[in-house]
Amino acid sequence: MSQSSYNPNNVTRFTGYAGLYDQYRPEAPLQVVQLLTQYVGHRPSLVIDLGCGTGLSTLIWKDHAQQVVGVEPNEDMRNKAIEKLHQLEEAPPVSFVAGYSDQVPSESQTADIVTCSQSFHWMEPESTLNEINRILKVNGVFAAYDCDWPPTLHWTLEAEYLHLIQKADAIIHQHVSSDERAHKRNKNEHLSNIQASGLFRYSREIVFHNMETCNAERYVGLALSQGSVQNVLKLDLNDLDHDIETFQQHVEHYFNGKDLNVMFNYRMRLGVK
């Protein structure tokens, strides 16, 4: 097998905080299952979730497909997904395997649906789409979907949230050489990459939202689960300490001990083979 086109830094970026990631990040909403099943036109026999992380986007399919496979190259993330799977009372038709998006451990033309949740921007698009084309059945559907950060709540907290991410990115660029940094692609190019591949007979973008209950701890945890923030903390730098402390204080003041509804806004780019 040829060497994967994966940037190894894109994989190691997620090492060390699988528990925090899984605790605070949103599970993929049921709209994903409903939309993609409707496009396929029947209960899928096989769903493959690429870059599945801790299984937040994989386990939603457990009652809606004959077989579900989550593919994840990061061992920490994958082990967390497997741990969650073993905690279920009844064993669903779900498995988690090691693999890369351009080297999927699956036979050709076997999948009805292939998904990338919050992950396609970490993948080399051309080789990934070629591999997705290999494993998809004719009329199968590929969907790359992401939620916008931060979730909608109040503009002042959202601005602070974005400031944390932007400052973390700047710190990483200052302290980490380019050949040791992860390479994050532009999510806004997902649809054009799908279209330019020439592998799909139909493509489009679908926008939807999902409301979730959130408390102050979770809203802060969402910000801390961002990879750039975590990678600054792993560098043992204190450059973000004051910003994080201030953000936490403002979030706790706004929530005032209450649970509030927040809106997660999703953008799905899909192609039908």
C-alpha positions as CSV (number, residue, x, y, z in Angstrom):
1,M,0.0,0.0,0.0
2,S,1.3,3.5,-0.9
3,Q,2.1,6.0,1.8
4,S,-0.8,8.0,3.0
5,S,-1.0,11.7,2.0
6,Y,-2.0,12.6,5.6
7,N,0.0,15.2,7.3
8,P,1.1,13.4,10.5
9,N,0.8,16.7,12.4
10,N,-3.0,16.7,11.6
11,V,-3.3,13.4,13.4
12,T,-1.1,14.2,16.5
13,R,-2.8,17.5,16.9
14,F,-5.7,15.6,18.6
15,T,-3.6,13.6,21.0
16,G,-4.1,14.2,24.7
17,Y,-7.6,15.6,25.1
18,A,-10.0,13.0,23.8
19,G,-11.9,13.0,27.1
20,L,-12.4,16.8,27.1
21,Y,-13.3,16.7,23.4
22,D,-15.9,14.0,23.9
23,Q,-17.4,15.6,27.0
24,Y,-18.1,19.1,25.6
25,R,-18.3,18.7,21.8
26,P,-21.8,18.2,20.3
27,E,-23.0,14.8,19.2
28,A,-23.9,15.0,15.5
29,P,-27.6,15.9,15.3
30,L,-30.3,13.5,14.1
31,Q,-30.9,15.7,11.1
32,V,-27.7,14.2,9.6
33,V,-29.2,10.7,9.6
34,Q,-32.6,12.0,8.3
35,L,-31.1,14.0,5.5
36,L,-28.7,11.4,4.2
37,T,-31.1,8.5,4.5
38,Q,-33.6,10.5,2.5
39,Y,-31.0,11.1,-0.2
40,V,-30.0,7.4,-0.4
41,G,-33.7,6.4,-0.4
42,H,-33.4,3.4,1.9
43,R,-32.0,2.2,5.2
44,P,-28.2,2.1,4.5
45,S,-26.4,-1.2,4.7
46,L,-23.1,0.4,5.4
47,V,-22.2,3.9,6.7
48,I,-18.5,4.8,6.9
49,D,-17.5,7.8,9.1
50,L,-14.1,9.1,8.2
51,G,-12.1,11.0,10.8
52,C,-14.7,9.9,13.4
53,G,-12.8,11.1,16.4
54,T,-14.4,9.9,19.6
55,G,-17.5,8.6,17.8
56,L,-19.8,11.6,18.3
57,S,-20.7,11.4,14.6
58,T,-20.6,7.6,14.3
59,L,-22.8,6.3,17.1
60,I,-25.8,8.4,15.9
61,W,-26.2,5.8,13.1
62,K,-26.3,2.7,15.5
63,D,-30.1,2.3,15.1
64,H,-30.3,3.5,11.6
65,A,-28.0,1.4,9.5
66,Q,-27.1,-2.3,9.2
67,Q,-23.4,-1.7,9.7
68,V,-21.5,1.4,10.8
69,V,-17.7,1.8,10.7
70,G,-15.8,4.8,12.2
71,V,-12.3,5.3,10.8
72,E,-9.9,7.3,12.9
73,P,-6.1,7.6,12.7
74,N,-5.6,9.1,16.2
75,E,-5.2,6.4,18.8
76,D,-6.4,8.5,21.7
77,M,-9.6,9.5,19.9
78,R,-10.3,6.0,18.6
79,N,-9.8,4.4,22.0
80,K,-12.3,6.8,23.5
81,A,-14.8,5.8,20.8
82,I,-14.2,2.2,21.5
83,E,-14.6,2.8,25.3
84,K,-18.0,4.4,24.7
85,L,-19.0,1.5,22.5
86,H,-18.2,-1.0,25.2
87,Q,-20.3,0.9,27.7
88,L,-23.5,0.5,25.7
89,E,-25.9,-2.1,27.2
90,E,-26.6,-3.7,23.8
91,A,-23.8,-4.2,21.3
92,P,-24.8,-2.2,18.1
93,P,-23.5,-2.9,14.6
94,V,-20.7,-0.4,15.0
95,S,-17.0,-0.8,14.9
96,F,-14.0,1.6,15.1
97,V,-10.9,1.0,13.1
98,A,-7.5,2.7,12.4
99,G,-7.2,4.2,9.0
100,Y,-6.7,7.2,6.9
101,S,-9.2,8.9,4.6
102,D,-7.2,8.0,1.5
103,Q,-6.6,4.4,2.7
104,V,-10.0,3.2,4.0
105,P,-10.1,-0.4,5.2
106,S,-13.2,-1.3,3.2
107,E,-14.0,-3.2,0.0
108,S,-14.9,-1.2,-3.2
109,Q,-18.5,-0.1,-3.8
110,T,-19.8,-1.3,-0.4
111,A,-20.8,1.9,1.4
112,D,-24.2,3.7,0.9
113,I,-23.1,6.7,2.9
114,V,-19.6,8.2,3.7
115,T,-19.4,11.1,6.1
116,C,-16.8,13.5,7.4
117,S,-17.9,15.3,10.5
118,Q,-15.7,18.2,11.5
119,S,-12.9,16.4,9.8
120,F,-12.7,16.9,6.0
121,H,-10.6,20.1,6.4
122,W,-7.8,18.0,7.9
123,M,-7.7,15.7,4.8
124,E,-6.0,16.0,1.5
125,P,-9.2,16.5,-0.7
126,E,-8.2,15.0,-4.0
127,S,-6.9,11.6,-2.7
128,T,-9.7,11.5,-0.1
129,L,-12.4,12.0,-2.7
130,N,-10.9,9.4,-5.0
131,E,-10.9,6.9,-2.1
132,I,-14.5,7.9,-1.2
133,N,-15.5,7.3,-4.8
134,R,-13.9,3.8,-4.6
135,I,-15.8,2.7,-1.5
136,L,-19.2,4.3,-2.4
137,K,-21.9,2.4,-4.2
138,V,-23.4,3.9,-7.3
139,N,-26.0,6.4,-6.0
140,G,-24.2,6.5,-2.7
141,V,-23.8,9.8,-0.8
142,F,-20.8,11.6,0.6
143,A,-21.3,14.3,3.1
144,A,-18.8,16.6,4.8
145,Y,-20.5,18.6,7.5
146,D,-19.2,21.1,10.1
147,C,-20.7,23.3,12.8
148,D,-19.8,27.0,13.0
149,W,-17.7,28.0,16.0
150,P,-18.8,29.4,18.3
151,P,-22.4,28.2,18.9
152,T,-24.8,31.1,18.8
153,L,-25.4,32.6,22.3
154,H,-24.5,36.3,22.7
155,W,-22.2,38.4,20.6
156,T,-19.8,39.4,23.5
157,L,-19.1,35.9,24.5
158,E,-18.8,34.8,20.9
159,A,-16.3,37.5,20.3
160,E,-14.2,36.4,23.3
161,Y,-14.4,32.8,22.1
162,L,-13.1,33.7,18.7
163,H,-10.4,35.8,20.2
164,L,-9.2,32.8,22.2
165,I,-8.9,30.7,19.0
166,Q,-7.3,33.5,17.0
167,K,-4.7,34.2,19.7
168,A,-4.0,30.5,20.1
169,D,-3.4,30.3,16.3
170,A,-1.0,33.2,16.5
171,I,0.9,31.7,19.4
172,I,1.3,28.4,17.5
173,H,2.6,30.2,14.4
174,Q,5.1,32.0,16.6
175,H,6.4,29.0,18.6
176,V,6.0,26.1,16.2
177,S,7.8,25.7,12.9
178,S,5.8,25.3,9.7
179,D,6.8,21.7,9.1
180,E,5.6,20.8,12.6
181,R,2.3,22.5,12.4
182,A,-1.0,20.9,11.3
183,H,-2.4,22.0,8.0
184,K,-6.0,23.1,8.2
185,R,-7.8,23.6,4.8
186,N,-10.6,26.1,4.1
187,K,-14.0,24.6,4.9
188,N,-15.6,27.0,2.4
189,E,-13.8,25.1,-0.4
190,H,-15.4,21.7,0.5
191,L,-18.2,22.1,-2.1
192,S,-16.0,23.3,-4.9
193,N,-13.6,20.4,-4.2
194,I,-16.5,17.9,-4.4
195,Q,-17.6,19.5,-7.7
196,A,-14.1,19.8,-9.2
197,S,-13.4,16.1,-8.6
198,G,-15.9,15.2,-11.3
199,L,-16.8,12.1,-9.3
200,F,-20.4,13.1,-8.3
201,R,-23.4,13.5,-10.5
202,Y,-25.1,15.9,-8.1
203,S,-23.7,18.2,-5.3
204,R,-25.0,20.9,-3.0
205,E,-24.8,22.6,0.3
206,I,-27.4,22.2,3.0
207,V,-27.6,24.5,6.0
208,F,-29.4,23.6,9.2
209,H,-29.2,24.1,13.0
210,N,-29.7,22.2,16.2
211,M,-30.6,23.6,19.6
212,E,-28.9,22.2,22.7
213,T,-29.0,22.9,26.4
214,C,-25.7,24.3,27.7
215,N,-24.3,25.5,31.0
216,A,-21.4,27.7,31.7
217,E,-19.0,24.8,32.2
218,R,-19.9,23.3,28.8
219,Y,-19.6,26.7,27.0
220,V,-16.1,27.2,28.4
221,G,-15.3,23.5,27.7
222,L,-16.3,24.0,24.0
223,A,-13.7,26.8,23.7
224,L,-11.0,24.8,25.5
225,S,-11.7,21.8,23.2
226,Q,-10.6,23.8,20.2
227,G,-7.4,22.2,18.8
228,S,-5.5,25.4,18.7
229,V,-6.2,26.2,22.3
230,Q,-5.2,22.7,23.4
231,N,-2.0,22.8,21.4
232,V,-1.0,26.0,23.1
233,L,-1.7,24.4,26.5
234,K,0.4,21.4,25.5
235,L,3.3,23.7,24.8
236,D,3.3,24.6,28.5
237,L,3.0,28.3,27.7
238,N,1.0,30.6,29.9
239,D,0.2,33.1,27.1
240,L,-3.5,32.2,27.1
241,D,-4.0,31.8,30.9
242,H,-5.4,35.4,31.5
243,D,-7.6,35.2,28.4
244,I,-9.1,31.9,29.5
245,E,-9.6,33.1,33.1
246,T,-11.4,36.2,31.9
247,F,-13.5,34.3,29.4
248,Q,-14.6,31.8,32.1
249,Q,-15.6,34.7,34.4
250,H,-17.7,36.4,31.7
251,V,-19.3,33.1,30.7
252,E,-20.2,32.2,34.3
253,H,-21.6,35.7,34.9
254,Y,-23.8,35.5,31.7
255,F,-25.2,32.0,32.6
256,N,-25.6,32.9,36.2
257,G,-25.9,29.2,37.2
258,K,-28.6,28.5,34.7
259,D,-28.9,26.2,31.7
260,L,-29.5,28.1,28.5
261,N,-30.3,27.0,24.9
262,V,-27.6,27.5,22.4
263,M,-27.8,27.1,18.6
264,F,-25.2,25.0,16.7
265,N,-25.3,26.0,13.1
266,Y,-24.3,23.3,10.6
267,R,-23.1,23.4,6.9
268,M,-23.2,20.1,5.0
269,R,-21.6,19.8,1.6
270,L,-22.6,16.6,-0.2
271,G,-22.2,14.7,-3.4
272,V,-24.2,11.9,-4.9
273,K,-22.1,9.4,-6.9
